[in-house]
């Protein structure tokens, strides 16, 4: 589990150190304060270890947009830490100096550093470094869309997986129903807690068309042609208390988003980390509490799934524990500041009287950016 994150020069995360992360961590703050950038930073780290940093950052123009606009020549730093290991990625602009030598033949140069903790379970051999990489694993950045979730799905994967937008939902659920019945039944039970009128989920086969490019050869010559290829996909039917066999496209957005979220975290190819922007989107306040309780339960299971999410909902925060809540603010210099709710100077005074969402409403985020550096250091190290 990632217990500490560090970012440097990543958009407005100029110098950020987040210490004491939980299996479930919620980031709350105003728009444009850097909450989503935190999720992006975790995604870049995990994907760099899973697919390789060159693959993740192969488009140099994207890095030019990620670097802080006031410090275009400074490197971007991404770091994450556990009890067992530290992973750090530095992205240098062409022509910068590293250990006295000029580096970079393209716009950016990437340096990856993986170190095992001296008392950790990992060593320093190549195979053990690979084990560290596997433990950090890939992350799934969820930005579910009801229009995508409701479509019939087709997959050629042996073990289908849900995409960040919700594509492949039907094939993933059908695979779970056939091959991982216990997970499928658990998912149905969780969905009923979020949508009390839900009763059952069924599958039907439907045609779908995919735009593909095919190569037509004439002797030694080849011509590419766009074509719509027909496949047979899997569509969903949902049963509710007073109506049965409703196609997914006829269900409410909240029901589909809940089904997609539960599938993302319970699917056989579940990620090590789930990154969710605006977790409360589409959900009733009571459903928000149920979702948080369910995610916390799943996060404690085996294999463990660590969840990072952003929110603007006091109802969601009221279902959280104070150590799961992180306040995000932005100072007059445009730099992001982050603090745990428990680090507020009046937290102990009000902790027995108020829920985290109520404390957020009373404290706001101004205390994060107004606290002096020395006082902030004292609280973080307390």
Protein Blocks (a to p, Z undefined) as FASTA:
>chain_A
ZZbdcdehiajlmbccdehiafbdcddddehilmmmmmmmmmmmmmmmmnopklmmmpmm
lmmmmpcfklmmbccddddddfkbccddddddehiaeehiaehjbfbdcdddddddfklm
bdfbfklmmmmmmmnopaddddddfklmmpccddfbfbacddfkogaklmmmmmmmmmmm
mlmmmmmmmmmmmmmmbmbdcdddddddddddddddehjaccdddddddddddddddddf
kbghiafklpcfklmmmmmmmmmmmgmklcfbdcdehklgopafklmmmmmmmmmmmmmm
ccddddddddfbfklmmmpcfklpccddddfkopacdddfklpfklmmmmmmpcfklmmm
mnommlmmmpcfklmmmmmmZZ
